[in-house]
Amino acid sequence: MASYRHGVRIGNWLEDEYAHQDLLNDFIRKKEQGQLLVQRLARLQENIFKRVELSISSDGFVHFGDTVLLMNPDNKSSGLEGTSEEQEPEMRGDVTLAVDMEEVSLYSDEPLQLSSGLSAVRRVDPIGRNAFCIVSADGSAEGEPLRYGQSFLLGTKGGVSDKLFYLASDHKTFQNFAKKSRLQKVFLTAEVSYLALWQAKSLDPQLRLEHEGFPVPADTKIIITHCYTNRNLAIPRTFCVSYFGREFEVICHNYLDSHRVEEDKNHWVIITANPGPEDGTMLERPKAFPEGTTLPSEIFFEIIF
């Protein structure tokens, strides 16, 4: 019986060589075009986590055209002893609204695409993922202040898109609802419609009528309401799974206490840049009087009068 040496080729050796050569040529072509998965992931990390410069508010108000963060602040005074919220510190902390990625686009030759989903992340530094732009819906010029009760759009490029995608919502149906809470979902859309219109309301419900038409202050707690469904933008502090891992779900729902006042899940702060030499956001700006500082009576009356 004849024995084979290591140099003897058996089987479909010619077809195998052609197949290996095709794989090598395809690899070289994708590498030259920057379409390898490792290159796309590196480009994604570079763009979506790239630091973004926020707008500086010279008068303390929010203006059309401003690049801001939308933060749901941590309410340290909420929660009773022994409640589940008090026992789970990972549910607490300041979180910001952020976009998600379309995982399928990483494995195709098409440009990277944003997902229609959103989530809330536990980071307050401005990056491509969580930076949003205040866009006018009624033709107001850039630089004009946003006012209470005025409709506006929340646009984002997510660090990977060339055009703006807008925050939107719609009524809950049997097929269209938030995955975790099964309440009204929030999504991104490229179409400007009534589903993408929002309004800012004063935090105190007894002062909303008086504040109507006044400029919206930056770095102050407000309520953001969806115009079409009259539901408030909310972070229920429940986890969902996004492309980036375990993050908080974003929905539209009115969380009201026994006095018919919005709970901290509906509270939002529009964060702007720090105009001082410290750089960063207004959250990092040092306070004139730290919390817990007791002022002498003469200084207190000088500040008041």
Backbone hydrogen bonds in HBPLUS format (Angstrom, degrees):
<---DONOR---> <-ACCEPTOR-->    atom                        ^
c    i                          cat <-CA-CA->   ^        H-A-AA   ^      H-
h    n   atom  resd res      DA  || num        DHA   H-A  angle D-A-AA Bond
n    s   type  num  typ     dist DA aas  dist angle  dist       angle   num
A0008-VAL N   A0005-ARG O   3.27 MM   3  5.58 164.3  2.29 108.4 113.1     1
A0016-ASP N   A0012-ASN O   3.03 MM   4  6.25 154.8  2.09 150.2 157.9     2
A0017-GLU N   A0013-TRP O   3.07 MM   4  6.26 152.1  2.15 141.8 148.4     3
A0018-TYR N   A0014-LEU O   3.11 MM   4  6.44 158.9  2.16 148.3 153.4     4
A0019-ALA N   A0015-GLU O   2.93 MM   4  6.18 154.8  2.00 147.1 154.2     5
A0020-HIS N   A0016-ASP O   2.92 MM   4  6.16 160.1  1.96 150.8 155.6     6
A0021-GLN N   A0017-GLU O   2.95 MM   4  6.14 153.3  2.02 146.7 154.3     7
A0022-ASP N   A0018-TYR O   2.93 MM   4  6.18 149.6  2.02 145.2 153.3     8
A0023-LEU N   A0019-ALA O   3.01 MM   4  6.30 156.0  2.07 148.3 154.4     9
A0024-LEU N   A0020-HIS O   3.00 MM   4  6.22 154.4  2.07 144.2 151.2    10
A0025-ASN N   A0021-GLN O   2.91 MM   4  6.14 159.5  1.95 146.9 152.5    11
A0026-ASP N   A0022-ASP O   2.91 MM   4  6.08 156.4  1.97 147.2 153.8    12
A0027-PHE N   A0023-LEU O   2.94 MM   4  6.12 150.5  2.03 142.6 150.6    13
A0028-ILE N   A0024-LEU O   2.96 MM   4  6.22 160.3  2.00 151.2 156.0    14
A0029-ARG N   A0025-ASN O   2.94 MM   4  6.13 158.5  1.98 147.2 153.2    15
A0030-LYS N   A0026-ASP O   3.03 MM   4  6.20 165.6  2.05 147.8 151.3    16
A0031-LYS N   A0027-PHE O   2.94 MM   4  6.08 151.9  2.02 145.7 154.0    17
A0032-GLU N   A0028-ILE O   2.98 MM   4  6.18 158.5  2.02 149.2 154.0    18
A0033-GLN N   A0029-ARG O   3.08 MM   4  6.31 145.6  2.20 143.5 153.0    19
A0034-GLY N   A0030-LYS O   2.92 MM   4  5.88 107.7  2.46 133.8 150.1    20
A0035-GLN N   A0030-LYS O   2.76 MM   5  4.80 158.8  1.80 148.7 149.6    21
A0034-GLY N   A0031-LYS O   3.21 MM   3  5.01 152.7  2.29  95.4 103.6    22
A0039-GLN N   A0036-LEU O   2.98 MM   3  5.14 120.0  2.35  99.6 115.2    23
A0040-ARG N   A0036-LEU O   2.85 MM   4  6.18 156.5  1.91 158.2 165.7    24
A0041-LEU N   A0037-LEU O   2.90 MM   4  6.07 158.6  1.95 150.1 155.8    25
A0042-ALA N   A0038-VAL O   3.06 MM   4  6.16 152.7  2.14 135.2 142.7    26
A0043-ARG N   A0039-GLN O   2.93 MM   4  6.12 155.1  1.99 144.4 151.3    27
A0044-LEU N   A0040-ARG O   2.82 MM   4  6.01 149.9  1.91 143.5 152.4    28
A0045-GLN N   A0041-LEU O   2.90 MM   4  6.13 163.0  1.93 149.8 153.7    29
A0046-GLU N   A0042-ALA O   2.95 MM   4  6.12 150.7  2.03 141.5 150.0    30
A0047-ASN N   A0043-ARG O   2.97 MM   4  6.13 155.1  2.03 146.2 151.8    31
A0048-ILE N   A0044-LEU O   2.86 MM   4  5.75 160.4  1.90 155.6 160.7    32
A0050-LYS N   A0047-ASN O   3.30 MM   3  5.10 162.7  2.33  98.8 102.9    33
A0129-ARG N   A0048-ILE O   3.14 MM  81  5.29 125.8  2.45 158.6 145.4    34
A0128-GLY N   A0050-LYS O   3.05 MM  78  5.75 128.1  2.33 144.4 159.3    35
A0052-VAL N   A0126-PRO O   3.06 MM  74  5.39 163.6  2.09 119.4 122.8    36
A0055-SER N   A0067-THR O   2.97 MM  12  5.21 167.4  1.99 146.6 146.5    37
A0273-ALA N   A0055-SER O   2.85 MM 218  5.52 176.4  1.85 145.7 145.6    38
A0218-ALA N   A0060-GLY O   2.93 MM 158  5.70 166.4  1.95 131.9 136.2    39
A0062-VAL N   A0216-VAL O   2.92 MM 154  5.81 157.0  1.97 173.4 175.0    40
A0146-LEU N   A0062-VAL O   2.77 MM  84  5.68 165.9  1.79 144.6 148.2    41
A0066-ASP N   A0063-HIS O   3.22 MM   3  5.66 156.8  2.28 130.7 131.0    42
A0064-PHE N   A0144-GLU O   2.95 MM  80  5.82 159.7  1.99 162.9 164.3    43
A0143-GLY N   A0064-PHE O   2.96 MM  79  5.41 158.4  2.00 138.8 144.2    44
A0065-GLY N   A0134-ILE O   2.67 MM  69  5.27 168.5  1.68 154.4 158.7    45
A0134-ILE N   A0066-ASP O   3.02 MM  68  5.56 156.1  2.08 153.5 160.9    46
A0068-VAL N   A0132-PHE O   2.78 MM  64  5.46 160.9  1.81 162.8 167.4    47
A0132-PHE N   A0068-VAL O   2.93 MM  64  5.46 175.2  1.94 162.9 164.5    48
A0069-LEU N   A0271-ILE O   3.13 MM 202  4.93 154.4  2.20 132.4 139.9    49
A0271-ILE N   A0069-LEU O   2.85 MM 202  4.93 158.5  1.89 145.7 150.3    50
A0097-LEU N   A0070-LEU O   2.94 MM  27  5.64 157.3  1.99 160.6 167.8    51
A0071-MET N   A0269-VAL O   2.95 MM 198  5.11 179.2  1.95 153.0 152.9    52
A0269-VAL N   A0071-MET O   2.77 MM 198  5.11 144.0  1.90 145.3 156.9    53
A0072-ASN N   A0095-VAL O   2.77 MM  23  5.39 158.8  1.81 160.7 168.0    54
A0095-VAL N   A0072-ASN O   3.21 MM  23  5.39 167.8  2.23 140.2 143.6    55
A0078-SER N   A0075-ASN O   3.15 MM   3  5.60 160.7  2.19 112.2 118.1    56
A0083-THR N   A0080-LEU O   3.17 MM   3  5.67 167.4  2.19 132.7 133.1    57
A0086-GLU N   A0083-THR O   3.12 MM   3  5.24 123.2  2.45  96.4 110.3    58
A0087-GLN N   A0083-THR O   3.08 MM   4  6.36 141.7  2.23 144.1 155.0    59
A0091-MET N   A0088-GLU O   3.11 MM   3  5.73 161.6  2.15 116.6 122.2    60
A0092-ARG N   A0089-PRO O   3.07 MM   3  5.30 157.7  2.13 107.6 114.6    61
A0096-THR N   A0121-VAL O   2.91 MM  25  5.47 154.6  1.97 151.4 156.4    62
A0121-VAL N   A0096-THR O   2.94 MM  25  5.47 154.2  2.01 154.1 154.5    63
A0098-ALA N   A0119-SER O   2.81 MM  21  5.47 153.1  1.88 178.8 169.6    64
A0119-SER N   A0098-ALA O   3.03 MM  21  5.47 165.2  2.06 151.0 153.3    65
A0099-VAL N   A0129-ARG O   3.13 MM  30  5.60 155.4  2.19 138.5 143.8    66
A0115-SER N   A0100-ASP O   3.14 MM  15  5.37 171.9  2.15 124.8 125.0    67
A0102-GLU N   A0113-GLN O   3.25 MM  11  5.80 161.5  2.29 155.4 150.8    68
A0105-SER N   A0102-GLU O   3.11 MM   3  5.70 136.6  2.31 111.3 121.4    69
A0106-LEU N   A0103-GLU O   3.09 MM   3  5.58 152.9  2.17 111.3 119.2    70
A0107-TYR N   A0104-VAL O   3.10 MM   3  5.68 150.7  2.19 114.6 122.0    71
A0188-LEU N   A0116-SER O   2.79 MM  72  4.59 140.6  1.95 122.1 133.4    72
A0120-ALA N   A0248-PHE O   2.92 MM 128  4.85 150.8  2.00 132.1 137.8    73
A0248-PHE N   A0120-ALA O   3.11 MM 128  4.85 164.1  2.13 152.8 148.2    74
A0133-CYS N   A0155-GLY O   2.70 MM  22  5.06 158.9  1.74 151.8 157.8    75
A0155-GLY N   A0133-CYS O   2.99 MM  22  5.06 162.5  2.02 151.6 151.2    76
A0135-VAL N   A0153-LEU O   2.90 MM  18  4.83 178.2  1.90 146.9 146.3    77
A0153-LEU N   A0135-VAL O   2.82 MM  18  4.83 173.4  1.82 150.8 151.8    78
A0144-GLU N   A0141-ALA O   3.23 MM   3  5.88 162.9  2.26 133.1 135.5    79
A0216-VAL N   A0146-LEU O   2.72 MM  70  5.76 159.5  1.76 160.7 157.5    80
A0150-GLN N   A0147-ARG O   3.07 MM   3  5.46 160.6  2.11 133.4 133.8    81
A0148-TYR N   A0214-PHE O   2.88 MM  66  5.72 159.7  1.92 162.3 162.4    82
A0213-GLY N   A0148-TYR O   3.08 MM  65  5.17 160.8  2.12 129.6 135.8    83
A0149-GLY N   A0200-ALA O   3.12 MM  51  5.87 151.9  2.20 151.8 160.3    84
A0152-PHE N   A0198-TRP O   2.92 MM  46  5.42 144.2  2.05 144.4 154.8    85
A0198-TRP N   A0152-PHE O   2.95 MM  46  5.42 154.4  2.02 151.7 159.9    86
A0167-LEU N   A0154-LEU O   2.91 MM  13  5.51 157.7  1.96 156.1 163.0    87
A0156-THR N   A0165-PHE O   2.83 MM   9  5.34 142.3  1.97 144.4 156.9    88
A0165-PHE N   A0156-THR O   2.82 MM   9  5.34 158.9  1.87 145.4 151.7    89
A0160-VAL N   A0157-LYS O   3.32 MM   3  6.37 149.7  2.42 132.6 132.1    90
A0161-SER N   A0157-LYS O   3.08 MM   4  4.98 157.6  2.13 150.1 153.1    91
A0166-TYR N   A0189-THR O   2.69 MM  23  5.25 175.2  1.69 155.5 153.8    92
A0189-THR N   A0166-TYR O   2.92 MM  23  5.25 148.9  2.02 138.2 148.1    93
A0168-ALA N   A0187-PHE O   2.80 MM  19  5.40 156.2  1.85 169.5 169.5    94
A0187-PHE N   A0168-ALA O   2.92 MM  19  5.40 167.0  1.94 145.8 150.1    95
A0169-SER N   A0195-LEU O   3.16 MM  26  5.69 149.5  2.26 140.1 146.6    96
A0173-THR N   A0176-ASN O   3.00 MM   3  4.96 167.8  2.01 135.8 139.9    97
A0178-ALA N   A0183-LEU O   2.78 MM   5  5.27 171.3  1.78 156.5 159.0    98
A0182-ARG N   A0178-ALA O   2.93 MM   4  4.56 130.3  2.18 119.1 130.2    99
A0252-CYS N   A0184-GLN O   2.97 MM  68  5.29 155.0  2.04 146.7 149.9   100
A0196-ALA N   A0193-SER O   3.03 MM   3  5.59 161.9  2.06 114.5 120.3   101
A0197-LEU N   A0194-TYR O   3.42 MM   3  5.41 167.4  2.43 108.8 108.2   102
A0227-CYS N   A0197-LEU O   3.13 MM  30  5.70 168.2  2.15 135.8 138.8   103
A0199-GLN N   A0225-THR O   2.86 MM  26  5.21 147.2  1.97 147.3 157.5   104
A0225-THR N   A0199-GLN O   2.82 MM  26  5.21 161.7  1.86 156.3 160.1   105
A0201-LYS N   A0223-ILE O   2.74 MM  22  4.98 157.0  1.79 152.7 157.9   106
A0223-ILE N   A0201-LYS O   3.00 MM  22  4.98 164.3  2.03 146.0 147.5   107
A0207-LEU N   A0204-ASP O   3.07 MM   3  5.54 158.0  2.12 114.7 121.5   108
A0211-HIS N   A0207-LEU O   2.91 MM   4  6.08 147.2  2.02 149.6 159.2   109
A0214-PHE N   A0211-HIS O   2.95 MM   3  5.47 165.3  1.97 141.2 142.1   110
A0219-ASP N   A0270-ILE O   2.86 MM  51  5.34 166.2  1.87 148.8 149.8   111
A0222-ILE N   A0268-TRP O   2.76 MM  46  5.33 151.9  1.84 151.8 161.5   112
A0268-TRP N   A0222-ILE O   2.97 MM  46  5.33 153.9  2.04 151.3 155.9   113
A0233-LEU N   A0224-ILE O   2.84 MM   9  5.69 168.0  1.85 168.6 172.1   114
A0226-HIS N   A0231-ARG O   2.79 MM   5  5.41 176.6  1.79 155.5 156.7   115
A0230-ASN N   A0226-HIS O   2.81 MM   4  5.20 133.6  2.03 144.1 154.2   116
A0253-HIS N   A0232-ASN O   2.81 MM  21  5.31 144.6  1.94 162.6 155.7   117
A0234-ALA N   A0251-ILE O   2.88 MM  17  5.40 163.7  1.90 156.3 151.9   118
A0251-ILE N   A0234-ALA O   3.09 MM  17  5.40 170.6  2.10 151.2 154.1   119
A0235-ILE N   A0265-LYS O   3.08 MM  30  5.24 153.9  2.15 139.0 146.0   120
A0249-GLU N   A0238-THR O   2.90 MM  11  5.88 156.6  1.95 174.1 177.3   121
A0240-CYS N   A0247-GLU O   2.63 MM   7  5.48 159.9  1.67 164.8 168.4   122
A0247-GLU N   A0240-CYS O   2.92 MM   7  5.48 164.4  1.94 168.2 169.4   123
A0242-SER N   A0245-GLY O   2.82 MM   3  5.17 171.0  1.83 157.3 155.4   124
A0245-GLY N   A0242-SER O   3.12 MM   3  5.17 164.9  2.15 105.9 109.9   125
A0263-GLU N   A0255-TYR O   2.80 MM   8  5.60 154.7  1.86 151.9 154.7   126
A0257-ASP N   A0261-VAL O   2.95 MM   4  5.54 154.5  2.01 144.3 150.0   127
A0260-ARG N   A0257-ASP O   3.04 MM   3  5.29 159.1  2.08 117.9 118.4   128
A0266-ASN N   A0263-GLU O   3.03 MM   3  5.82 161.9  2.06 122.8 127.7   129
A0267-HIS N   A0264-ASP O   3.19 MM   3  4.93 163.3  2.22  99.7 104.6   130
A0282-MET N   A0272-THR O   3.11 MM  10  6.10 148.5  2.22 162.8 156.5   131
A0274-ASN N   A0280-GLY O   2.90 MM   6  5.61 168.6  1.91 140.4 137.0   132
A0279-ASP N   A0276-GLY O   3.44 MM   3  6.17 167.1  2.46 118.2 120.4   133
A0284-GLU N   A0281-THR O   3.05 MM   3  5.53 142.2  2.20 108.4 117.7   134
A0285-ARG N   A0282-MET O   3.24 MM   3  5.02 156.1  2.30  95.4 102.6   135
A0293-THR N   A0290-PRO O   3.16 MM   3  5.81 151.6  2.24 140.2 139.9   136
A0300-PHE N   A0296-PRO O   3.00 MM   4  6.24 159.6  2.05 155.8 162.4   137
A0301-PHE N   A0297-SER O   3.00 MM   4  6.24 158.3  2.05 150.7 154.9   138
A0302-GLU N   A0298-GLU O   3.14 MM   4  6.30 142.5  2.28 135.3 145.3   139
A0303-ILE N   A0299-ILE O   3.05 MM   4  6.32 151.6  2.13 149.1 155.7   140
A0304-ILE N   A0300-PHE O   3.07 MM   4  6.35 155.7  2.13 146.1 152.8   141
A0305-PHE N   A0301-PHE O   2.90 MM   4  5.87 164.4  1.92 144.4 149.2   142
